[in-house]
Structure formats: C-alpha cells, structure tokens
Amino acid sequence: VRDYRKLNATEAYNIRDVIFGNKTQFTINQLLPRYYRIPATTAVVNSSESISVTFSLHQIIDNVTVYDPNGTKDYQTFVEYWTTGQMVEPNTIFNSHEVQIVTVSNPLATFAGVSLAALGFGIITLYSVFVLAVSRLLRSAVTGLSHNIIFEDMPDVEELMAYCNDIFLARQDGQLVLEEELF
C-alpha cells in the first residue's frame, strides 16, 4: 500500500511558478489511486493504477456596486479559486475532466454488533437513506421562511394591524376611493 509519493522536480517547480504568479495551473502525476477496495474488517487497499490531477488557479476581478443612501459606490474585488480535473485517458470509460474514483466495498457490514445482512441493506444504502432523510427534514423546516421574515422581524405590528383594519373598514363602508388610497 502506497501512502505518499514525493513530488519530482518538475512538479515542484510548477507549483512554485503558480505560487509566484508565473503560471495558472500545475499537474501532479499519479496523485490518487484509481480504485479503492474497502473491506469490512481490514484497512483500505489502493490499486496500482493512479490518476494524474491538474490544479488550476482562477483569478478574476469582480466589479461590485454598493447602493448607499449617500450615493452609489463601485468597488473592485479580487477573487481567487481553484478547480481540479483529471488528465483525460482516451479510449477508456474515464474520459471526463472531473476526478473519477471507483470504490469497491462489501455489500454487508456489521454495525454495533448487528449484521446489516439481517436488515438486507448495505452500509452505503443505509448512509444514503440517512443523509437524504436528514436533508429532507432540514429542507422542510426552512422552506418558506423567507416570506415570513418581514413579519416576524417587525418590532411592533400594531401599526400594520391598524392599517389593515382601516382598509377593511373602508371597504365595508363602501368608501372605495378611501380604500384605494389606503391600499
């Protein structure tokens, strides 16, 4: 099992050039194993086939306009972010620029001494269902909150209630012109 690899001179110089601003990307050959075998009881086993990964630094200047009661102000912000991609291998199933890693695991595992075989689920299925359930619960808890913020964060709602009551009374009395003005 290979846990680490030293950078060769070319890779180290390319990283240095990106840090000093002379280049915008560098590639590290054989950075990650292509396949991982995840057995139930022993350590993770890496494959001998590896992925070469390209790191690209993106630097942009973004114009931001701030609207202030005193006037508008234009600012320029400098934004940096990294993207990663794998070296494309022609004539294989791994022909995308996104990093693609394959994991192979036992479909059954034990959890707290109970075999998941009795339940008929694999550990990946159990984890996925748990993540989806929690995300759906969180989504349902926060859905529609943006519409309530204006009402819940008001310091005093008495004035708004009186205003709505005035519109209602104007409509009830048939004073449509007054209702239109209030509305």
N, CA, C and O of each residue as an XYZ file, in Angstrom:
732
protein
N       0.851     -1.175      0.000
C       0.000      0.000      0.000
C       0.890      1.229      0.000
O       1.777      1.372      0.842
N       0.638      2.125     -0.968
C       1.429      3.339     -1.084
C       0.655      4.475     -0.442
O      -0.442      4.808     -0.889
N       1.223      5.085      0.622
C       0.527      6.142      1.334
C       0.893      7.522      0.821
O       0.070      8.435      0.887
N       2.102      7.700      0.314
C       2.514      9.013     -0.151
C       3.547      8.866     -1.259
O       4.122      7.796     -1.462
N       3.766      9.952     -1.958
C       4.762      9.987     -3.022
C       5.395     11.360     -3.005
O       4.698     12.365     -2.868
N       6.715     11.414     -3.144
C       7.394     12.709     -3.202
C       7.201     13.326     -4.578
O       7.138     12.625     -5.589
N       7.108     14.644     -4.599
C       6.995     15.350     -5.873
C       8.326     15.288     -6.604
O       9.388     15.370     -5.987
N       8.263     15.143     -7.928
C       9.509     15.219     -8.682
C       9.861     16.694     -8.899
O       9.070     17.573     -8.559
N      11.016     16.964     -9.452
C      11.495     18.341     -9.591
C      10.580     19.181    -10.478
O      10.326     20.344    -10.166
N      10.086     18.622    -11.565
C       9.214     19.370    -12.468
C       7.927     19.780    -11.779
O       7.483     20.919    -11.925
N       7.317     18.861    -11.023
C       6.081     19.175    -10.307
C       6.318     20.257     -9.251
O       5.502     21.164     -9.086
N       7.437     20.151     -8.543
C       7.746     21.155     -7.521
C       7.963     22.533     -8.147
O       7.498     23.533     -7.601
N       8.658     22.599     -9.278
C       8.877     23.886     -9.962
C       7.563     24.460    -10.494
O       7.353     25.672    -10.444
N       6.679     23.600    -11.002
C       5.383     24.077    -11.489
C       4.537     24.653    -10.358
O       3.873     25.674    -10.540
N       4.556     24.012     -9.198
C       3.820     24.541     -8.039
C       4.419     25.880     -7.615
O       3.685     26.815     -7.294
N       5.735     25.973     -7.612
C       6.400     27.230     -7.254
C       6.023     28.342     -8.233
O       5.789     29.478     -7.822
N       5.963     28.016     -9.529
C       5.596     29.014    -10.525
C       4.166     29.510    -10.331
O       3.887     30.688    -10.555
N       3.256     28.625     -9.916
C       1.880     29.053     -9.642
C       1.851     29.967     -8.419
O       1.142     30.972     -8.414
N       2.610     29.628     -7.393
C       2.638     30.454     -6.175
C       3.195     31.841     -6.485
O       2.689     32.833     -5.961
N       4.218     31.930     -7.320
C       4.825     33.224     -7.661
C       4.070     33.953     -8.770
O       4.434     35.077     -9.115
N       3.037     33.348     -9.332
C       2.209     34.021    -10.318
C       2.683     33.880    -11.749
O       2.167     34.571    -12.627
N       3.644     33.017    -12.019
C       4.136     32.842    -13.383
C       3.272     31.888    -14.211
O       3.295     31.944    -15.440
N       2.509     31.012    -13.545
C       1.631     30.054    -14.212
C       0.290     30.053    -13.498
O       0.158     30.585    -12.396
N      -0.710     29.444    -14.145
C      -2.025     29.359    -13.507
C      -2.443     27.924    -13.210
O      -3.486     27.714    -12.589
N      -1.668     26.932    -13.631
C      -2.041     25.551    -13.326
C      -0.813     24.665    -13.251
O       0.236     24.967    -13.821
N      -0.973     23.561    -12.532
C       0.072     22.555    -12.461
C      -0.575     21.187    -12.369
O      -1.733     21.059    -11.971
N       0.184     20.166    -12.740
C      -0.310     18.790    -12.727
C       0.585     17.947    -11.832
O       1.811     18.046    -11.893
N      -0.030     17.126    -11.009
C       0.710     16.156    -10.214
C       0.351     14.778    -10.754
O      -0.802     14.353    -10.683
N       1.338     14.094    -11.288
C       1.114     12.783    -11.879
C       0.952     11.732    -10.794
O       1.625     11.778     -9.764
N       0.057     10.787    -11.032
C      -0.204      9.662    -10.146
C      -0.459     10.125     -8.716
O       0.156      9.627     -7.774
N      -1.373     11.085     -8.564
C      -1.669     11.647     -7.247
C      -2.580     10.745     -6.426
O      -2.335     10.528     -5.239
N      -3.637     10.217     -7.054
C      -4.630      9.413     -6.332
C      -4.753      8.045     -6.966
O      -4.618      7.905     -8.182
N      -5.009      7.031     -6.150
C      -5.301      5.716     -6.737
C      -6.634      5.755     -7.477
O      -7.559      6.445     -7.050
N      -6.737      5.037     -8.557
C      -7.976      4.988     -9.346
C      -9.052      4.194     -8.613
O     -10.222      4.578     -8.617
N      -8.661      3.090     -7.984
C      -9.618      2.208     -7.327
C      -9.272      2.074     -5.851
O      -8.099      2.013     -5.482
N     -10.292      2.028     -5.021
C     -10.144      1.732     -3.598
C     -10.982      0.499     -3.299
O     -12.135      0.410     -3.720
N     -10.412     -0.438     -2.581
C     -11.176     -1.588     -2.100
C     -11.368     -1.382     -0.615
O     -10.399     -1.231      0.130
N     -12.623     -1.375     -0.180
C     -12.927     -1.092      1.216
C     -13.508     -2.359      1.832
O     -14.718     -2.575      1.773
N     -12.660     -3.198      2.420
C     -13.191     -4.414      3.047
C     -13.857     -4.085      4.381
O     -13.670     -3.000      4.931
N     -14.625     -5.022      4.884
C     -15.397     -4.782      6.102
C     -14.521     -4.742      7.351
O     -14.846     -4.022      8.296
N     -13.439     -5.481      7.382
C     -12.694     -5.595      8.634
C     -11.263     -5.075      8.575
O     -10.701     -4.738      9.617
N     -10.655     -4.997      7.395
C      -9.252     -4.592      7.326
C      -9.126     -3.206      6.743
O     -10.125     -2.550      6.450
N      -7.889     -2.761      6.574
C      -7.621     -1.410      6.067
C      -7.974     -1.292      4.586
O      -8.127     -2.291      3.883
N      -8.098     -0.058      4.138
C      -8.412      0.239      2.745
C      -7.238     -0.183      1.867
O      -6.082      0.051      2.217
N      -7.532     -0.800      0.735
C      -6.500     -1.262     -0.185
C      -6.557     -0.401     -1.438
O      -7.609     -0.295     -2.067
N      -5.430      0.219     -1.810
C      -5.357      1.052     -3.006
C      -4.932      0.207     -4.192
O      -4.288     -0.830     -4.033
N      -5.295      0.656     -5.374
C      -4.873     -0.044     -6.582
C      -3.554      0.521     -7.072
O      -3.098      1.564     -6.604
N      -2.950     -0.175     -8.015
C      -1.679      0.306     -8.573
C      -1.908      1.372     -9.640
O      -1.010      2.169     -9.911
N      -3.095      1.401    -10.252
C      -3.402      2.419    -11.257
C      -3.716      3.737    -10.559
O      -4.491      3.770     -9.603
N      -3.113      4.826    -11.040
C      -3.283      6.119    -10.379
C      -3.812      7.167    -11.345
O      -3.769      7.000    -12.564
N      -4.317      8.259    -10.761
C      -4.874      9.368    -11.527
C      -3.901     10.535    -11.475
O      -3.347     10.841    -10.419
N      -3.696     11.182    -12.606
C      -2.952     12.440    -12.635
C      -3.966     13.576    -12.540
O      -4.931     13.618    -13.302
N      -3.746     14.487    -11.610
C      -4.711     15.545    -11.335
C      -4.099     16.898    -11.665
O      -2.957     17.179    -11.303
N      -4.877     17.742    -12.363
C      -4.459     19.099    -12.698
C      -5.175     20.070    -11.778
O      -6.395     20.005    -11.625
N      -4.419     20.971    -11.164
C      -4.964     22.026    -10.314
C      -4.843     23.342    -11.071
O      -3.756     23.697    -11.526
N      -5.946     24.067    -11.208
C      -5.949     25.339    -11.932
C      -6.378     26.454    -10.991
O      -7.391     26.347    -10.300
N      -5.588     27.532    -10.975
C      -5.904     28.708    -10.161
C      -6.596     29.730    -11.056
O      -6.070     30.113    -12.101
N      -7.772     30.162    -10.637
C      -8.525     31.162    -11.383
C      -8.516     32.455    -10.579
O      -8.828     32.459     -9.389
N      -8.160     33.544    -11.236
C      -8.123     34.848    -10.592
C      -8.943     35.807    -11.440
O      -8.668     36.005    -12.624
N      -9.961     36.404    -10.810
C     -10.797     37.348    -11.543
C     -10.990     38.603    -10.711
O     -10.924     38.572     -9.482
N     -11.228     39.702    -11.404
C     -11.572     40.950    -10.740
C     -13.048     41.175    -10.971
O     -13.507     41.253    -12.110
N     -13.792     41.280     -9.879
C     -15.242     41.406     -9.942
C     -15.634     42.823     -9.554
O     -15.185     43.341     -8.531
N     -16.472     43.448    -10.374
C     -16.958     44.792    -10.070
C     -18.227     44.690     -9.235
O     -19.172     43.993     -9.604
N     -18.236     45.400     -8.098
C     -19.362     45.368     -7.182
C     -19.865     46.791     -7.008
O     -19.079     47.702     -6.747
N     -21.170     46.985     -7.149
C     -21.780     48.290     -6.930
C     -22.567     48.232     -5.630
O     -23.430     47.373     -5.453
N     -22.264     49.150     -4.725
C     -22.944     49.218     -3.431
C     -23.862     50.424     -3.451
O     -23.417     51.547     -3.685
N     -25.146     50.192     -3.206
C     -26.123     51.265     -3.172
C     -26.267     51.740     -1.731
O     -26.601     50.969     -0.831
N     -26.011     53.009     -1.543
C     -25.987     53.620     -0.222
C     -26.926     54.823     -0.258
O     -27.106     55.404     -1.328
N     -27.535     55.225      0.864
C     -28.364     56.435      0.845
C     -27.585     57.677      0.409
O     -28.173     58.626     -0.109
N     -26.292     57.675      0.612
C     -25.458     58.813      0.216
C     -25.048     58.755     -1.253
O     -24.468     59.711     -1.768
N     -25.335     57.670     -1.920
C     -24.960     57.516     -3.330
C     -24.438     56.117     -3.577
O     -24.321     55.312     -2.654
N     -24.129     55.838     -4.823
C     -23.616     54.518     -5.165
C     -22.099     54.558     -5.184
O     -21.489     55.576     -5.511
N     -21.513     53.446     -4.831
C     -20.066     53.313     -4.836
C     -19.706     52.042     -5.579
O     -20.318     50.994     -5.373
N     -18.711     52.142     -6.442
C     -18.245     50.982     -7.196
C     -16.937     50.500     -6.589
O     -16.023     51.284     -6.336
N     -16.868     49.200     -6.364
C     -15.668     48.578     -5.814
C     -15.221     47.469     -6.748
O     -16.026     46.900     -7.485
N     -13.946     47.172     -6.711
C     -13.418     46.020     -7.424
C     -12.885     45.039     -6.384
O     -12.101     45.402     -5.507
N     -13.323     43.807     -6.500
C     -12.850     42.774     -5.583
C     -12.046     41.751     -6.374
O     -12.354     41.446     -7.526
N     -11.023     41.238     -5.737
C     -10.157     40.241     -6.352
C     -10.562     38.877     -5.814
O     -10.508     38.640     -4.607
N     -10.970     37.970     -6.717
C     -11.472     36.660     -6.316
C     -10.526     35.597     -6.850
O     -10.155     35.612     -8.023
N     -10.136     34.667     -5.971
C      -9.304     33.538     -6.367
C     -10.009     32.247     -5.985
O     -10.587     32.147     -4.903
N      -9.962     31.255     -6.875
C     -10.484     29.940     -6.522
C      -9.751     28.891     -7.352
O      -9.191     29.193     -8.406
N      -9.764     27.662     -6.860
C      -9.082     26.548     -7.512
C     -10.105     25.603     -8.117
O     -11.200     25.430     -7.582
N      -9.738     24.995     -9.236
C     -10.504     23.886     -9.784
C      -9.550     22.715     -9.989
O      -8.351     22.899    -10.195
N     -10.104     21.517     -9.928
C      -9.293     20.326    -10.149
C      -9.882     19.535    -11.309
O     -11.073     19.628    -11.604
N      -9.056     18.783    -11.938
C      -9.510     17.930    -13.032
C      -8.509     16.829    -13.277
O      -7.322     16.991    -12.996
N      -8.968     15.722    -13.793
C      -8.052     14.628    -14.081
C      -7.584     14.708    -15.521
O      -8.258     15.282    -16.377
N      -6.450     14.143    -15.774
C      -5.952     14.057    -17.135
C      -6.819     13.035    -17.871
O      -7.016     11.920    -17.387
N      -7.328     13.412    -19.025
C      -8.242     12.553    -19.769
C      -7.481     11.390    -20.375
O      -6.439     11.556    -21.009
N      -8.038     10.202    -20.157
C      -7.446      8.998    -20.725
C      -8.273      8.581    -21.935
O      -9.410      8.140    -21.768
N      -7.741      8.706    -23.140
C      -8.543      8.373    -24.328
C      -8.869      6.879    -24.379
O      -8.120      6.042    -23.875
N     -10.004      6.573    -24.999
C     -10.455      5.200    -25.233
C     -10.671      4.409    -23.942
O     -10.500      3.190    -23.928
N     -11.044      5.092    -22.859
C     -11.409      4.395    -21.627
C     -12.732      4.964    -21.138
O     -13.241      5.941    -21.686
N     -13.278      4.346    -20.109
C     -14.515      4.881    -19.549
C     -14.240      6.129    -18.721
O     -15.171      6.860    -18.382
N     -12.977      6.386    -18.389
C     -12.603      7.563    -17.605
C     -12.162      8.677    -18.550
O     -10.989      9.051    -18.564
N     -13.094      9.207    -19.339
C     -12.743     10.208    -20.336
C     -13.354     11.566    -20.013
O     -13.621     12.355    -20.919
N     -13.576     11.844    -18.741
C     -14.127     13.123    -18.315
C     -13.049     13.901    -17.581
O     -12.101     13.319    -17.054
N     -13.198     15.222    -17.546
C     -12.209     16.034    -16.850
C     -12.421     16.037    -15.340
O     -11.516     16.414    -14.596
N     -13.615     15.620    -14.866
C     -13.831     15.540    -13.432
C     -13.045     14.368    -12.871
O     -12.861     13.356    -13.549
N     -12.581     14.502    -11.635
C     -11.843     13.419    -10.996
C     -12.810     12.279    -10.719
O     -13.832     12.472    -10.061
N     -12.487     11.093    -11.221
C     -13.343      9.926    -11.069
C     -12.590      8.854    -10.299
O     -11.523      8.409    -10.722
N     -13.148      8.442     -9.172
C     -12.544      7.412     -8.331
C     -13.578      6.312     -8.152
O     -14.763      6.595     -7.971
N     -13.142      5.073     -8.199
C     -14.032      3.923     -8.055
C     -13.746      3.281     -6.705
O     -12.595      2.985     -6.383
N     -14.801      3.066     -5.911
C     -14.652      2.348     -4.648
C     -15.411      1.036     -4.739
O     -16.512      0.972     -5.286
N     -14.814      0.014     -4.205
C     -15.428     -1.310     -4.174
C     -15.519     -1.702     -2.711
O     -14.505     -1.760     -2.015
N     -16.733     -1.970     -2.241
C     -16.888     -2.317     -0.836
C     -17.759     -3.553     -0.707
O     -18.487     -3.923     -1.628
N     -17.669     -4.179      0.450
C     -18.529     -5.318      0.738
C     -19.958     -4.810      0.886
O     -20.180     -3.781      1.523
N     -20.906     -5.497      0.324
C     -22.283     -5.012      0.430
C     -22.842     -5.133      1.844
O     -23.826     -4.469      2.171
N     -22.238     -5.964      2.684
C     -22.752     -6.173      4.028
C     -21.671     -5.834      5.049
O     -20.494     -6.124      4.837
N     -22.073     -5.227      6.139
C     -21.140     -4.894      7.203
C     -21.862     -5.037      8.525
O     -23.079     -5.216      8.566
N     -21.103     -4.957      9.604
C     -21.723     -5.019     10.925
C     -21.760     -3.632     11.512
O     -20.831     -2.845     11.331
N     -22.827     -3.335     12.211
C     -22.988     -2.033     12.844
C     -23.466     -2.280     14.263
O     -24.561     -2.803     14.468
N     -22.653     -1.909     15.243
C     -22.966     -2.100     16.667
C     -23.255     -3.570     16.954
O     -24.153     -3.892     17.732
N     -22.492     -4.458     16.325
C     -22.636     -5.884     16.587
C     -23.778     -6.543     15.842
O     -23.924     -7.763     15.918
N     -24.590     -5.788     15.130
C     -25.719     -6.338     14.393
C     -25.341     -6.373     12.914
O     -24.910     -5.365     12.353
N     -25.500     -7.505     12.304
C     -25.177     -7.613     10.894
C     -26.252     -6.931     10.068
O     -27.446     -7.144     10.275
N     -25.805     -6.104      9.122
C     -26.753     -5.453      8.234
C     -27.363     -6.436      7.237
O     -28.315     -6.107      6.529
N     -26.803     -7.649      7.189
C     -27.376     -8.671      6.320
C     -28.779     -9.031      6.788
O     -29.652     -9.348      5.980
N     -28.989     -8.977      8.116
C     -30.318     -9.277      8.646
C     -31.334     -8.243      8.170
O     -32.505     -8.564      7.968
N     -30.885     -7.009      7.994
C     -31.770     -5.965      7.518
C     -31.908     -5.975      6.001
O     -32.883     -5.452      5.462
N     -30.937     -6.568      5.313
C     -30.970     -6.629      3.864
C     -30.429     -5.372      3.197
O     -30.641     -5.179      2.000
N     -29.734     -4.511      3.943
C     -29.197     -3.272      3.395
C     -27.678     -3.291      3.478
O     -27.105     -3.909      4.375
N     -27.034     -2.616      2.546
C     -25.607     -2.385      2.632
C     -25.338     -1.099      3.388
O     -26.250     -0.299      3.601
N     -24.116     -0.897      3.787
C     -23.759      0.295      4.561
C     -23.918      1.558      3.721
O     -24.283      2.607      4.253
N     -23.654      1.476      2.426
C     -23.796      2.637      1.554
C     -25.273      3.020      1.444
O     -25.609      4.204      1.469
N     -26.139      2.043      1.326
C     -27.576      2.315      1.251
C     -28.073      2.948      2.540
O     -28.830      3.919      2.509
N     -27.649      2.399      3.671
C     -28.071      2.939      4.959
C     -27.602      4.380      5.122
O     -28.361      5.231      5.586
N     -26.357      4.658      4.744
C     -25.815      6.017      4.840
C     -26.582      6.966      3.913
O     -26.933      8.075      4.316
N     -26.841      6.540      2.690
C     -27.554      7.395      1.730
C     -28.957      7.720      2.214
O     -29.397      8.865      2.112
N     -29.656      6.736      2.735
C     -31.014      6.971      3.233
C     -30.973      7.945      4.405
O     -31.820      8.832      4.506
N     -29.997      7.785      5.283
C     -29.882      8.689      6.429
C     -29.621     10.122      5.961
O     -30.265     11.053      6.447
N     -28.694     10.313      5.033
C     -28.381     11.651      4.533
C     -29.591     12.259      3.833
O     -29.888     13.437      4.034
N     -30.291     11.481      3.017
C     -31.473     12.004      2.329
C     -32.585     12.352      3.313
O     -33.279     13.353      3.130
N     -32.763     11.549      4.344
C     -33.808     11.831      5.332
C     -33.503     13.106      6.105
O     -34.392     13.928      6.328
N     -32.250     13.273      6.514
C     -31.879     14.478      7.250
C     -31.999     15.708      6.354
O     -32.482     16.747      6.806
N     -31.572     15.613      5.095
C     -31.664     16.768      4.208
C     -33.121     17.134      3.937
O     -33.451     18.318      3.871
N     -33.993     16.149      3.781
C     -35.412     16.440      3.547
C     -36.027     17.067      4.795
O     -36.857     17.969      4.683
N     -35.635     16.606      5.977
C     -36.156     17.167      7.213
C     -35.718     18.619      7.362
O     -36.523     19.475      7.729
N     -34.447     18.903      7.081
C     -33.957     20.280      7.163
C     -34.630     21.167      6.125
O     -34.994     22.305      6.422
N     -34.799     20.653      4.911
C     -35.435     21.436      3.864
C     -36.872     21.782      4.238
O     -37.311     22.913      4.030
N     -37.605     20.822      4.787
C     -38.991     21.107      5.162
C     -39.066     22.080      6.332
O     -40.047     22.811      6.471
N     -38.032     22.095      7.177
C     -38.036     23.005      8.320
C     -37.777     24.448      7.892
O     -38.271     25.371      8.539
N     -37.029     24.661      6.834
C     -36.671     26.026      6.441
C     -37.410     26.518      5.196
O     -37.217     27.663      4.786
N     -38.243     25.688      4.591
C     -38.976     26.114      3.400
C     -39.985     27.196      3.760
O     -40.759     27.043      4.705
N     -39.973     28.276      3.013
C     -40.931     29.348      3.195
C     -40.576     30.348      4.272
O     -41.352     31.267      4.534
N     -39.428     30.195      4.903
C     -39.054     31.143      5.962
C     -38.781     32.534      5.422
O     -38.980     33.519      6.133
N     -38.331     32.635      4.183
C     -38.005     33.953      3.639
C     -39.249     34.827      3.521
O     -39.147     36.051      3.604
N     -40.415     34.227      3.330
C     -41.649     35.006      3.220
C     -42.122     35.509      4.577
O     -42.855     36.496      4.645
N     -41.717     34.849      5.654
C     -42.171     35.223      6.990
C     -41.242     36.198      7.683
O     -41.627     36.786      8.695
N     -40.039     36.392      7.180
C     -39.047     37.222      7.862
C     -39.544     38.650      8.045
O     -39.367     39.235      9.114
N     -40.156     39.207      7.028
C     -40.594     40.604      7.104
C     -41.620     40.795      8.223
O     -41.668     41.859      8.841
N     -42.440     39.775      8.489
C     -43.453     39.891      9.533
C     -42.916     39.510     10.903
O     -43.292     40.119     11.905
N     -42.049     38.520     10.961
C     -41.536     38.064     12.250
C     -40.489     38.994     12.828
O     -40.315     39.039     14.046
N     -39.793     39.732     11.992
C     -38.739     40.611     12.479
C     -39.216     42.044     12.700
O     -38.406     42.919     13.005
N     -40.507     42.296     12.551
C     -41.022     43.642     12.801
C     -41.019     43.903     14.305
O     -41.447     43.045     15.078
N     -40.540     45.083     14.736
C     -40.514     45.352     16.173
C     -41.916     45.538     16.759
O     -42.166     45.117     17.889
N     -42.839     46.165     16.008
C     -44.181     46.399     16.519
C     -45.162     46.228     15.363
O     -45.063     46.936     14.360
N     -46.103     45.303     15.488
C     -47.034     45.017     14.409
C     -48.369     45.731     14.596
O     -49.268     45.584     13.768
N     -48.507     46.491     15.656
C     -49.775     47.180     15.918
C     -50.123     48.159     14.795
O     -51.281     48.246     14.387
N     -49.137     48.889     14.298
C     -49.381     49.871     13.231
C     -49.840     49.179     11.947
O     -50.751     49.663     11.275
N     -49.227     48.074     11.610
C     -49.620     47.322     10.422
C     -51.037     46.756     10.578
O     -51.826     46.783      9.633
N     -51.353     46.248     11.761
C     -52.696     45.722     12.011
C     -53.751     46.823     11.917
O     -54.835     46.598     11.378
N     -53.442     48.009     12.436
C     -54.381     49.131     12.363
C     -54.578     49.556     10.909
O     -55.695     49.883     10.510
N     -53.513     49.556     10.119
C     -53.581     49.913      8.704
C     -54.471     48.934      7.939
O     -55.316     49.348      7.145
N     -54.279     47.628      8.179
C     -55.106     46.616      7.513
C     -56.567     46.741      7.954
O     -57.478     46.568      7.145
N     -56.787     47.042      9.231
C     -58.142     47.211      9.752
C     -58.830     48.423      9.100
O     -60.024     48.374      8.805
N     -58.069     49.517      8.875
C     -58.622     50.699      8.208
C     -59.050     50.375      6.777
O     -60.103     50.830      6.332
N     -58.256     49.605      6.063
C     -58.609     49.202      4.692
C     -59.883     48.358      4.718
O     -60.764     48.535      3.877
N     -59.978     47.449      5.676
C     -61.153     46.595      5.798
C     -62.410     47.425      6.088
O     -63.462     47.196      5.490
N     -62.295     48.392      7.010
C     -63.452     49.217      7.364
C     -63.890     50.104      6.196
O     -65.085     50.326      5.996
N     -62.914     50.614      5.422
C     -63.249     51.442      4.265
C     -64.005     50.601      3.230
O     -64.965     51.079      2.627
N     -63.584     49.376      3.026
C     -64.268     48.506      2.071
C     -65.670     48.155      2.582
O     -66.631     48.117      1.813
N     -65.771     47.900      3.888
C     -67.053     47.516      4.466
C     -68.078     48.657      4.386
O     -69.272     48.419      4.208
N     -67.592     49.902      4.522
C     -68.492     51.054      4.449
C     -68.781     51.473      3.016
O     -69.599     52.364      2.789
N     -68.123     50.847      2.044
C     -68.370     51.181      0.654
C     -67.581     52.390      0.176
O     -67.873     52.911     -0.901
N     -66.592     52.859      0.934
C     -65.766     54.007      0.543
C     -64.583     53.483     -0.274
O     -63.466     53.365      0.228
N     -64.849     53.178     -1.519
C     -63.846     52.534     -2.374
C     -62.682     53.460     -2.710
O     -61.555     52.997     -2.883
N     -62.945     54.771     -2.804
C     -61.862     55.720     -3.094
C     -60.887     55.751     -1.918
O     -59.674     55.738     -2.122
N     -61.408     55.793     -0.684
C     -60.552     55.781      0.506
C     -59.785     54.463      0.613
O     -58.613     54.440      0.989
N     -60.468     53.367      0.275
C     -59.801     52.064      0.302
C     -58.635     52.024     -0.676
O     -57.558     51.524     -0.350
N     -58.854     52.550     -1.874
C     -57.789     52.590     -2.896
C     -56.622     53.437     -2.443
O     -55.469     53.078     -2.684
N     -56.898     54.570     -1.781
C     -55.826     55.445     -1.289
C     -55.033     54.737     -0.181
O     -53.805     54.819     -0.142
N     -55.729     54.055      0.700
C     -55.040     53.344      1.786
C     -54.235     52.163      1.260
O     -53.164     51.848      1.778
N     -54.761     51.516      0.230
C     -54.082     50.357     -0.310
C     -52.870     50.803     -1.103
O     -52.148     49.969     -1.650
